[in-house]
Amino acid sequence: MWGSDKVANHSETLISSKSEINGDIKLSGGRLNIEGKVVGNIFGEEGSNAEVNVAPNGMVEGEIRAPKITVHGAIKGNLYSAGHIGLAKKATVTGNVHYATMEMEMGAEVNGNLVHEEAVKGKRKASDASAESVTKTQTANT
């Protein structure tokens, strides 16, 4: 703080309960706390310490992409995290949730698909290998 030689490496931004933001938000780090409403997409830079926290009365209409996402409120859009997603007991997500690791408390709602990112990559590799095998078989038969 004042008079200290230490420099804070963590920033925090609050969208208050009486606020509405229309437009996209980009985070290069720090924490975004949403107690109001955001109509737009939220992008947290990959590899950063960016966190998005949607409070119990908070709402986002748009997609969220961030290394860490915690939802206590409502989301109308897809979630993407290469890190961690946490859904609290009163969280409501209307959209797909793409995650590497996830916690979901009893009572949380997801009206969409849960997609484990490593599983998606694995399926692509398996389908690519299958397609390659079919191509080799077709070539060998001609």
Residue pairs with C-beta under 8 A, 6 or more apart in sequence:
10 29
10 30
10 31
10 49
11 29
11 30
11 31
12 30
12 31
12 33
13 27
13 30
13 31
13 32
13 33
14 33
14 35
15 21
15 32
15 33
15 34
15 35
15 36
15 37
15 38
15 58
16 35
16 36
17 35
17 36
17 55
17 57
17 58
18 36
19 35
19 36
19 37
20 36
20 37
20 38
20 39
21 36
21 37
21 38
21 39
21 40
22 39
22 40
23 39
23 40
24 40
24 41
24 42
24 43
24 62
25 32
25 38
25 40
25 41
25 42
25 43
26 43
26 45
27 42
27 43
27 44
27 45
27 48
27 50
27 52
27 66
28 45
28 48
28 50
29 45
29 48
29 49
29 50
30 49
30 50
30 51
31 50
31 51
31 52
31 53
32 42
32 44
32 50
32 51
32 52
32 53
33 53
33 55
33 58
34 52
34 53
34 54
34 55
34 58
34 59
34 60
34 73
35 55
35 57
35 58
36 58
36 59
37 58
37 59
37 60
37 61
38 59
38 60
38 61
38 62
39 61
39 62
40 61
40 62
41 62
41 63
41 64
41 65
41 77
42 52
42 60
42 62
42 63
42 64
42 65
42 66
43 65
43 66
44 50
44 51
44 52
44 64
44 65
44 66
44 67
44 68
46 67
46 82
47 67
48 67
49 67
49 68
50 66
50 67
50 68
51 66
51 67
51 68
51 69
51 70
52 64
52 66
52 68
52 69
52 70
53 69
53 70
53 72
54 60
54 69
54 70
54 71
54 72
54 73
54 74
54 75
54 91
55 72
55 73
56 72
56 73
56 88
56 90
57 73
58 72
58 73
58 74
59 73
59 74
59 75
59 76
60 73
60 74
60 75
60 76
60 77
61 76
61 77
62 76
62 77
63 77
63 78
63 79
63 80
63 95
64 75
64 77
64 78
64 79
64 80
65 79
65 80
65 81
66 80
66 81
66 83
67 81
67 82
67 83
67 84
68 81
68 83
68 84
68 85
69 79
69 81
69 84
69 85
69 86
70 85
70 86
70 88
71 79
71 85
71 86
71 87
71 88
71 91
71 93
71 108
72 88
72 90
72 91
73 90
73 91
73 92
74 91
74 92
74 93
74 94
75 91
75 92
75 93
75 94
75 95
76 94
76 95
77 94
77 95
78 95
78 96
78 97
78 98
78 112
79 85
79 93
79 95
79 96
79 97
79 98
79 99
80 98
81 98
81 99
81 100
82 100
82 117
83 100
83 101
84 99
84 100
84 101
84 102
84 103
85 97
85 99
85 101
85 102
85 103
86 102
86 103
86 104
87 93
87 97
87 102
87 103
87 104
87 105
87 108
87 110
88 105
88 108
89 105
89 106
89 107
89 108
90 107
90 108
91 105
91 108
91 109
92 108
92 109
92 111
93 108
93 109
93 110
93 111
93 112
94 111
94 112
95 111
95 112
96 112
96 113
96 114
96 115
97 110
97 112
97 113
97 114
97 115
98 115
98 117
98 120
99 114
99 115
99 116
99 117
100 116
100 117
100 118
102 114
104 110
